[in-house]
């Protein structure tokens, strides 16, 4: 569990520009959605 929290903290980013923060969150969200899709297709 600690490793997952450390990984989540490494993905976290707080730039001053809100556009960069949004783009970063969008990329992370798409990566997680793709991972969920791949895992569901493998079942």
Residue pairs with C-beta under 8 A, 6 or more apart in sequence:
11 28
13 20
13 21
13 24
14 21
15 21
15 24
